[in-house]
Amino acid sequence: MALLASQAALAADKTPTDQPEPYRQLVACREIADAAARLACYDKQVAALDQATSRHEIVIADKKAVETAKRGLFGFATPVAKLMGFGGNEDAAEELKAVSTTVAGVRRTGAGWLIDFEDGSTWEQNDTRDFVLSPKIGNKAEIARGVLGTFTVSVNGQRPIKMRRVK
């Protein structure tokens, strides 16, 4: 019960402290009643925010750029995604469950299949099942998130096999 309460308290404590300092200072300018002082504050804080983005201390991205980045990270371990700033509670609802792509290269290895996709990712088989029909360049594929951090790949609607992303 205490664990649930502390998780709820953490979720409720979603304060602007998650935001970078230059952004918080810019937003704080709204609280200034005097118009001239508020404008001076905005001018100063916009300049500070601009400098921070120029130095790559802060990156500003729209939702489409974030979705593109999430798609590019699909299949990597969570620490990589968290390093990029994804994976918070608000991201759980928008988490990618599957990605559709096209086979760009196929190799058979001692461990099974090694498949390159047109998005630049490479996936390696990590179970003993096999496709009924061998994957070929140009085939459509679906990469889906499984349970316990696993991923499955289905090529042309065939039964999926477990794979892990290596590139």
C-alpha positions in Angstrom: 0.0 0.0 0.0 2.8 2.4 0.8 4.4 1.7 -2.5 1.2 2.6 -4.3 0.9 5.8 -2.3 4.5 6.8 -3.0 4.1 6.2 -6.7 0.9 8.3 -6.7 2.7 11.0 -4.8 5.6 11.0 -7.3 3.1 11.2 -10.2 1.3 14.1 -8.5 4.6 15.9 -7.8 5.0 16.5 -11.6 6.3 20.1 -11.1 8.0 22.2 -13.7 11.4 21.2 -12.2 11.6 18.6 -15.0 12.0 21.6 -17.3 15.4 23.2 -18.1 16.3 26.2 -16.0 16.3 28.7 -18.9 12.8 27.6 -19.8 11.5 27.9 -16.2 13.0 31.4 -16.0 11.2 32.4 -19.2 7.9 31.1 -18.0 8.4 32.9 -14.6 8.4 36.2 -16.5 4.6 35.9 -16.8 4.2 36.5 -13.1 5.7 40.1 -13.4 2.8 42.6 -13.2 4.6 45.7 -14.6 4.5 45.5 -18.4 7.9 47.1 -19.0 9.6 44.8 -16.4 7.8 41.8 -17.9 9.0 42.7 -21.4 12.6 43.2 -20.1 12.4 39.8 -18.4 11.1 38.1 -21.6 13.9 39.8 -23.7 16.6 38.6 -21.2 15.2 35.1 -20.9 14.6 34.6 -24.6 18.2 35.6 -25.2 19.4 33.1 -22.5 17.2 30.3 -24.1 18.5 31.1 -27.5 22.1 30.9 -26.3 21.4 27.6 -24.5 20.0 26.1 -27.7 22.9 27.4 -29.8 25.3 25.7 -27.4 23.2 22.5 -27.6 22.5 22.6 -23.9 18.8 22.5 -24.7 17.2 20.9 -27.7 13.8 22.0 -28.8 11.8 19.4 -30.8 8.3 19.2 -32.0 6.1 16.1 -31.5 6.9 14.8 -35.0 10.7 15.0 -34.3 10.2 13.1 -31.0 8.1 10.4 -32.7 10.8 10.0 -35.4 13.5 9.7 -32.7 11.4 7.1 -30.8 10.9 5.1 -34.0 14.7 5.2 -34.6 15.3 4.0 -31.0 12.7 1.2 -31.3 14.2 -2.1 -30.2 17.1 -0.6 -28.1 17.3 -1.2 -24.4 15.4 1.3 -22.2 18.6 3.1 -20.9 19.2 4.4 -24.5 15.7 5.7 -24.7 15.9 7.3 -21.3 19.2 8.9 -22.2 17.4 10.6 -25.1 14.7 11.9 -22.6 12.0 9.4 -23.5 10.3 6.8 -21.3 8.7 8.9 -18.6 5.2 8.2 -17.3 3.6 10.4 -19.9 5.4 8.5 -22.6 4.0 5.1 -21.5 0.7 5.7 -23.2 2.4 6.8 -26.4 4.9 4.0 -26.4 5.5 2.3 -29.8 4.1 -1.2 -29.8 5.1 -2.1 -33.3 6.9 -0.7 -36.4 6.2 -1.6 -40.0 9.1 -1.6 -42.4 10.7 -3.3 -45.4 13.5 -5.8 -45.6 16.6 -4.3 -47.1 19.0 -7.2 -46.6 19.0 -10.8 -45.4 21.8 -13.1 -44.2 21.7 -16.6 -42.7 24.1 -17.0 -39.8 24.9 -19.9 -37.5 22.4 -18.5 -35.0 19.6 -17.9 -37.5 18.6 -14.8 -39.5 20.3 -11.4 -39.6 17.9 -9.0 -41.2 18.6 -5.4 -42.3 15.6 -3.0 -42.7 15.2 0.1 -44.8 15.1 2.3 -41.7 18.8 1.3 -41.1 18.2 -1.1 -38.2 19.6 -4.6 -38.1 18.0 -7.4 -36.2 19.4 -10.8 -35.2 17.4 -13.9 -34.5 17.5 -15.1 -30.9 15.3 -18.2 -30.9 15.2 -21.5 -32.7 12.0 -21.1 -34.7 12.2 -20.4 -38.4 10.1 -18.6 -41.1 8.1 -20.9 -43.4 9.3 -18.9 -46.4 12.8 -17.3 -46.3 12.7 -13.5 -46.0 13.7 -11.6 -49.2 14.7 -8.0 -49.9 11.5 -6.0 -50.5 9.3 -8.1 -48.2 7.1 -6.2 -45.7 7.9 -6.8 -42.1 6.3 -6.0 -38.7 8.6 -5.6 -35.7 6.5 -5.9 -32.5 7.3 -5.4 -28.8 6.8 -8.6 -26.9 6.8 -9.4 -23.2 9.7 -8.8 -20.8 11.6 -6.7 -23.2 11.6 -9.1 -26.2 10.8 -8.3 -29.8 9.3 -10.4 -32.6 9.6 -9.9 -36.3 7.0 -11.2 -38.8 7.9 -11.1 -42.5 5.0 -11.0 -45.0 2.5 -12.0 -42.3 4.3 -15.2 -41.4 4.5 -16.5 -37.8 6.8 -14.1 -35.9 10.2 -15.1 -34.6 12.1 -13.6 -31.7 14.8 -11.2 -32.6 17.0 -8.5 -31.0 18.2 -5.3 -32.4 22.0 -5.2 -33.0 22.2 -1.9 -35.0 
